[in-house]
Amino acid sequence: MNIQGKSSYHEVHARSLADPQGFWAEAAREIDWIEPPKTIFDASQGTYGRWFTGGVVNTCYNALDRHVERGRADQVALIHDSPLTNSITKLTYAELLNEVQALGAVMQDFGVAKGDRVILYMPMVPEAVVAMLACARIGAVHSVVFGGFAAKELATRIDDAQPKLILSASCGIEPGRIVQYKPLLDEAIRLAGSKPKACIVLQRPQLTCDLAPGRDYDWASLRRKAMNDGKKAPCVPVAATDPLYILYTSGTTGIPKGVVRDNGGHLVAVKWSMFNLYGVKPGEVWWCGSDIGWVVGHSYIVYGPLLHGATSIMYEGKPVGTPDAGAFWRVISEHKAVALFTAPTAFRAIRKEDPEGKFIRQYDLSTFRTLFLAGERADPPTVEWAEQQLKVPVIDHWWQTETGWCIAGNPVGLGMLPVKHGSPTVPMPGYQVDVVDEAAKPVGPNTMGSIVIKLPMPPGCLPTLWKQDERFKEAYLSEFPGYYKTSDAGYKDEDGYVWVMGRTDDIINVAGHRLSTGGMEEILASHPDVAECAVLGVKDAIKGEVPCGFLVLKAGVQRAPAEIEKEIIALVRDKLGPVAAFKLAITVGRLPKTRSGKILRGTIKKIADGESWTMPATIEDPKVLDEIGAALKGRV
């Protein structure tokens, strides 16, 4: 297939690789600098070079103050929509700025200064956004830990970041239950060697908590006093290369990896992406249905839309069950969103509950232009279902916590390229994406290998891990010299489209044949009765590994699971041939997932292989693992 059309993508991408200094210098003009960068890219700095060295900037000024100064004071900046509390709150750019200035002053009163760390352990409430921006305003480095995270996991992050202050809330709200945060926070502080100076706690009316005298302070009281006293923190100038935030990913050694995001590169990259990738204009309503505990929430609930002068929706709810599978369409219709960015798992949940799309037709979606999916591989059946139901482009794109923004996508602002189901399309400007063999040599089109990014990484990507330069080099830069290792496997086709087929450890070796679990999942998901699925390799004495498929059936399917399992096995044999050795399909009620919707394949594999495993800190519902264990009994 030849790539044709009016997209300027090819020319823009080629220029970004041929003249990265010129390309990103031009993009940097969209940012208000206190002092412009002296060097656009300095190869002599950091682990692989640093972007915008010598530049001085303030991220909060770019997200709020400049819009208030230039005619957007009364435009809504943030819409908080919570079906869980049955409330909608709207803050204009001017109102959000007032809140941020006051909280910044409160934090400064606790001695928080430029470079100090502040941990935010918060639910999806407007105060969490205020706290992130207040940290950016005063030059403090925020580290958001997903609200309700286990105490031990929170403690490891406290020890690593050594925060001066922790901002938290009395509780989080889930469908049908209230999650108490305070006992988890108290236990984490008890376990941690590093003790914060103080905790500021937001008391939510659904459940209040006791405050520890001398350590804990009531958020509302401090806010009220700062407002009454007219206290307003000014913007603190920081270097472009200073950290804006630390975001932890789970480490294999048990020590979390603190991904560092700098101020300058992050500002330039996410601002550039809002129109060029997502096609959103300033003043339009944008919805990223993620959580601020994840990188997607940082980049596209908080920073991206506000830097761009858009209106951002923050949603405290689920795709189904709050109250039904029409929740997303209500939000889009009510707030007139032009685009939604969510995880494929959300759409699989909606499709499972509403396979005919009846809820979709109950709402006016006339403003809605584009659906973006990311966070895991978007299987073609889910994408096709969304396209048919919504009648708008459905765009899969691929990125990581470490990169902070999209590696490969379909650039709406530059002009869309033809969609190929199963591919996130093409590398974004600044990224040279190669597929290499074990000797780090690029392989030809349609050949499976490790997906890598040629150094230097573009602006916005991590410069290092927090206080762990050597670990950063070892984890990401050493295996393929001259490249950043994504730990994803896949291939590029003859048109340069990237196909991400799974993590490198999701490629299974069946009697010497390297097979992609992602490719098998596509086949399973194409069965009309299957709502979602996962395929992983389980140990086999003869073949080394054999694939095992887990199926969740659509709501309303009445047929016997054993009958469907047989059809699935025949389908894989028909599409992939006997080489796949696919003989095991198991129907389960649900799949274990993280709170961001990623399927916990590694944990399922350990259960199937009879290996010891630990409860993942990010799991949404631990009971699912018992269900998986029960389903596997007598089958493997």
N, C-alpha and C positions, 0 to 999 in steps of 0.2 A: 504494500500500500504506500503510495507516495503521499507525503505530507504537503497539502496545498492549502490555499486560503489566504486571508489578508492579515494573518498574525505577523507581528514584528518580532516574535520570539527569537527566531534564529539569528537575526542580525544583533539583537540586544544581548543574547547569551554569548555570541562570538566576541562581541566588543568587551563584555565583562571579563572574559578570559585573556583576550589579547592586551587589554589596557585596564587592569583592575584599579590602578591608582586613579586614572581619569574617570572611570565609571563610578567608583564610590565617592570620589570628590564631588561629582555632580549630584549624586544622591544625598550627600551630606548637606547640600544647600537647603534642604527641606527642614533642617534642624536649626534652632536658634542657639548659637554658640556664644558663651561669654568671651572665650578666646578661641579663634579657629585653630584647627589642628596644624601643627608645624609640618608633620609628615603624615601622609595618608596611610601608608603601611610601612612599618619599620621592622625589617627582617632580623635586626640584631637584638630585638627585645623579646623577652618571654621565652616560652618553650618552642614556638615555631614562628614568632613574630607577633607584633601588636598593631591594631588598627587605631588610627587617629591620634597618634602620640603627640603630646604637647597641647592637645585640645582641652579646653575647660568648659564645663557644661552643667546643667541641672535638669535631670529627667522630669521632675515634678513641674518645673517651669514650662517645659515643652508640652506636658500633658494638660495643664490647667491654666496657668497665669496668662500665657500668650493668647489663648482663646478668649479669655475674659476681657483682655485688653483690646482685642480685635473683633468685637461684635458678636461673640457667641455666649456672652454672660448668661442670657436667659434661655439658651438652648438646653434641653435636657441632656445631661452627660451620662447618667446612669439610671436605668430602670431596674428596680429589684422586684421580681415577681415570685411570690412564694405561695403556691397552692397548699403547702404544708401548714402555713399560718393564716392562709386565706387573706393575704395582704399584698398590696402593690405600693411601692414607694418610689418616687421620682425625685432626683436631685439635679438641678441645673448646674452648669459649669461654675457659676458664681457660688452657689450653695455648697457644692463639693469643695471648692477652694477654701471657703470659710471653715468647713469641718477639718480639712487637712491642716490649715494654718494653726488651728486651736490644738489639735492633737500633737502636732509637731512641737508646739510650745510646752505642752504637758510632758512630752518625752525629754525635752531639753531640761526641764525642771528636775527630772530624775538623773541628770548628769549625762544623758546620751549625747554623744558628739560624733563628728565625722569619723567614719571608719569603725565605730562600735557596731556590734551585732544585736539585732532584736529578733526574737523568735515569735512568729504569729501562729497560734494554735486555735484556729477559728472556723466556725461554720460559714455557710454561704450567706453572709449578711453584708449590708453596705459598709458597716464599720470595718470589715476586713479590707475592703478597697481603700477606705480612708487611711487605714494603718499602713498599707503598702506605700501609698503615695506620700504619707507623712515621713516615713523612713527615707524615701528618695529625696524629699525636700530638705531634710536636715543632714543629708550625707551619711546616714546610718545604713548598714547593710542588712536587709531583711532576709529571713529564712522562714518561709511558710511551710509548716508541717500540717499535713492533712488532719482536719479536726476529727478526734476520736481515734487517732492512731494509738497503738498499744504503748503503755507507759515505758517499757524497756526500749522500744524503738525511739520514742521521744527523748529518753535519757541519753542515748548514744549521740543524738543530734545536738543536745544541749552541751555535752562534753566536747564535741567537735567544734561547734560554732562559738561556744563560751559567750552567750548573750548577756548583756548588761540588764536587759529587760525582757519579760515575756508578756505578750498580749494574748488574752484568751477570752473564753465565754463560759457561762454556766453550763450550757448544753448545746447539742446539735439535735436536729429533728429529722427523723427518718419516717417513712410511712408506717404508721401503727406503733411507733416507739420513740421515746426520748433518750438520747445518749448523753449520759452525764460526763462532762469533760473534766470537772474539777477533781474528782478522785484520781483520774488518770494523770492529770497535771501534778497533783501533790505527790503521787508515787514516783513519777519521773524525776521530780526535783530531789526527792529523797535518794533515789538511785544514782543520780548524777554527781560526779565529783566537782563539777563547776556549778556554783550556785548563782542564780540571777540576783541582782540587787533588789528587784521588786517585780510583782505581777500586777497588771491592770486587767480587771475581769469585767466583761460585759454581762450584766444580769439579764437574762432573757425571761420574759413573763411566764413562759411555759414551765420553767423550773429554775428557781434561784438556788444559790449555793452559799455555804459559809465562807467567809474570808479570813485568812490567817492574819492575826494582828501583827502589824509591823512589817509584813511582807506584801500582803494583797491590798489592792485599792479598787474602789468602785469606779468603773469607767464613766458612768453618767455623771457622778458628782464632780470628777476631775474635769470633764468636758464643760459642765455648767459653769464651774468657777472660772475656767480659762475664757469662756465666752463672755461672762459678766465682767471680767477684768480687762477684756479687750486684748488678750494676749494673742499674738500672731507670729509664728515662726517665719523668718525670711528664708529665701532659698539659699542654701550653702553651696558655693562653687566647688565642684569636684573635678578631678582629672578624668578625661575620657576613658582612661585605662583603669580607673578605680572601680571596684566591684559595686554593682547595684544590688545584686542579691546572690544568695547561695541556695540551690535547690538540691536536696539529697535524693539520690537514687540508691537502690539496695546494692550493697557490695557483696561479692561472692565470699569475701573473707569474713563477713559479719561486721566489718567497719564500713559505714555508709560512705558513698562517694559524693562529696559536695561539689556539684557542678557550679562553677563561677560564671556569672554573667556580668560583663562590664557595661558601663554607662554609654559610652560613645557608639560602639559597634552595634549594640542592642537598639539604641534610638534610631540609627540610620536604617538598619535592616527591617525592623518591624514596621516602621513608617513607610518605607518603600513598598513593602508587601501589601499594605491595605488596599491600595488601588491596583497596582501592577499585577498582583496575584489574585486578590479577592474581588477586584472590580467595584469596590465600595467607595462612594464619594463622601467628602465631609458633609455633615448634616444628615446623612442617612442613618437608618436604624439597623444595627448589626447585632446578631445574636450568636455567641459562642456558648454552646450548651455543655461546658466542661465544669471544672471545679478549680478554685484558686490554689488548691493543694498540688495541682499538676502544672507542668510547663505551659500547656495549652491555655490554661486560665490566666497565667501571668502574661503571656504574649497577647492573647486575643479576647480576654474579658476586660483586662485592666489597661495595659500599656498601648497596644496597637490602636484600638479604636479611639482612645482619648488623645494620643499623639496626633491622630488624623482629623480630630474635630468631629467624629461621628458620635452617635448615641449608642451606648452598649447596654445590652440586656444581661442581667445576672439572675439566674433561675435557681430557686431552691425547691427542687422537685425531681420527679423521675419521668422517663418517657411513657411509662404505663403505670396505672395505679394511683395517680394523683390528679384527677380521680380515675382517669380511664386512658385508653390508647389514643385519645384525641388531644392530649395535653399540649403536645408540640404545636399542633395546628391552631389551638386557641391562642397561644402566646404570639405566634407569627401574625395571626389575624388581628388580635387586639392591639398590638404595638406597631403594626405595619412594618415588620422586619423585611429587609430586602434579601438577606442571606442568612443561612444557618450553618454553623460548623459544629459537627458532633461526631460521635464514634459509631462505626458500623454496628456495634453491639446494640446501640439504642434502636437502630432501625430493624434489627433482627427481632428485638423485643416487640416493637410496634407491629411488625409483619406477623409475628406469631399470634398476637391478640386480635389483630384486625386484618386478616389476609386479603379481604376484598377491598380494603381502603374506604370503608363506609364513613368513618369519622372524618377523613380528609375532605369529603364532599359536603360536610356540614359547616365548613368555615370559608370565609372570603380570603383567599390567598393571592389576590390580584397584585399585591406589591412584591410578592416573593419571586426572586429571580434565579437563585442558585443555592444548591445544597453541596456542602463540602464535607467529606468524610476523612478521618485520620485517626490514628491511635493503634490500629492493627490493620491487617490486610482486609480490604473491602472485597468480599467474595462477589463474583459477577451476578449470581442470582439475586442478592440483596440490592445491588446497584440497579439491575434491570427492573426489579419490582418498584424501587423508588422512582425511576425514570417514568415508568408506565403510569404510576399513580399521581405523581406531582406535575408531570409534563414540563419540567425544567431541567437544565443540565445538572447532572449528579457527578461531582468531581472528587475522585479519590486523590489524596496527596499524602506524601510520606516524609516524616521527619522524626526527630528524637529530642529527648530532654536536653541532650548535650548540644544540639545545634540551635535550639531556641526558636527556629522558624523552618520553613519548608525546604527540604532537599530536592524533592522532585514533585512536580505538580503540573497543573494545566492552567496557564496564566490568563485569567479572564480579562484583566486590564490591557494586556499586550495583544489580545485576540486569541480566542480559544483554538486549540488544535483538535483534530479528530480524537474522540474518546475510543480507547481500546479497553474493553472490560477486563479487569484483572491487573491493569497497569496504572500506576500513579502518573503516567505520562513522562515528562522530560525533566532533566536537571534544571533547577532555577539558576538565574544569573549569579555568578560568583562560584558556583559549584562545578568542578570537573569530576564527574562520577565515572569511575572505571570498574570493570569486573575483572578480577585477577585470579590466577591459580595460586597454588601453595608457595611458589617461588616469587610471588608478587609481579608476575608477568601478565599483562593484559591478554584476555582471551577473545576470540572472535564472537560475532553476533550469535545469539541463541545458544550460547554455551554457559552452563551453570558455573558459578564461582563465587568468591567473596566480593561483596560490594564495598568499595573503598572510595574515599574522597581525597583528591590530590591536594597536598599542602601548598600554600596556606589555605586554611578554611576561610570562608568569607566573613565579613562583619556579622556580629550577632552570635556566632558560635563560641563555645567555651574556649577561653585561652588556657585554662588549666583546671585542676581540682583544688579545692580550698586547702591550702597548706600542704599539698601533696603533689608537687611537681613531678617527682620521680614515679609515683604511682600513675600519674596521668600519662607519662611517656610509656610506661610499661603496659598499661591497659589499652592504650589507643594508638600509639605511634610506633611501637617497636616491631610488631609482627610483619608489617608491610612497609619497609623503609620508604620515606617520602610521601606516605599516605596516612590518613586517619582511617582506622578500622571501624566500620559501622556495626560489625557482628551480625549483619544481615547477609543472607545468601540470595542469589538470583541471577539474572542475566539482562543484557541489553539486546533489543532486536535490531533488525536492519535499518529501522527508522530512528534509532537512538532512544527509543522508549525504554524506560527502566521497568523491570519486572521483579518485584521483591517477593520471594517465594517463602520466606520464613527466616527465623534466626538461624545462624550457622549451625546451631545444635538441633535445629528442627529438620535438617536434611538427614534422612535416615539411610543407612547402608544395608540394603537387603542383598545378601549373597554377592557383594561386590558392586551392585548397582546403586548409584547415588540417586535417591528419589526425594522429591519435594513433598512435604506434608501439605503445603499450601495448595499444590496442584490436585492432590487427592480430595482435600476439603471442598474445592470447587465442584468436583463431581458429586460428592455427597449432598452438597447444598442445592444441586440442580434437581434433586428428587422432589416432586410436588408436595410430599408430606413432611419434609424436613424444614424446621424453622431455623435451627443453627446446629453447628457440629464442630468437632475438633478431631484431628487425626494426629497420632503420635506414634513413635516407634517403641515397641516393647521388646524386652529381651527374648531371644529365641536360641535354643541350644545349637540348632543346625545352621540357620541363616544369619546369625548374629543379631539381627533385629527384624521384626515384622510389624507392619502397620496395624494399628487398632483404631477404629472409628467410633466416636461417641456421638449419639444423635439425640437432639431434643425435637420432639414432633410439634407441629402446629396445633394451636387450640382447635378443638372440634374434630380432630382426626379419630375415627372410631375403629380403624383396622388394627389387627393384632400386630404388636411390635415385631414379633418373629418373622412375620410375612414381609414387613417393610425391610427388615435387616437382610433378608435373603435377596430382595430386589437390589439393595444397595451394593451387596457383594458382587452381584452379577453386573451391575452398572460399572463398577470400577474395573472389573475384568474386561468388560467390553471396550472401555475407553483407554485403559492403560495396558491391558494384556496381562497374562499370567505372571510376568516379571514382578509385578507389584506385590504379589503374594498376599493380597488383601482378602482375608478370610474371616475377619472378626469385626462385627458391627454390634454395638451395645446401645440400647435405648435407655436414656436416663431422663429424670424429670427436669433437671437443669444442670448447667455447667458451673464449676467454681470460677469466680471472677474476682478481679481487683475492683476497688470502688470506681476506678475509671473505666471499667468494662473489659479489661484484657483477660482472656482466658488463661488460667494458671496451668499451662500445659506441663511445665516442669514438675509441678507437684503431683499432677495426675500420673505422670510417667513413673515417678518414684513409688507411688501407691501400687501401680500395676506391676512394677518390677520387684515389689516386696522389699524395697530399700527403706531405710529410716528417713523420715522427713520431719520438717518443723512447720508449724503453722505460719503461713506467709503473713507478714504484718499488714499487708494491704488488702487482705481478703474481705469481701463484702459480707459473706455469711459462712462462718466456719462449718455449720451443719452439713453443707453440701459435700464436704470431703468424706463424711461418713456414708452418705448416699452413694458416692462414687465407689467407695470400698465395698459396699454391699452389692452393687451392680456387677463388680468385677469377680466376686466370689464364684468359683467354679467355671469361670469363663477364660481365665488366663492362668 
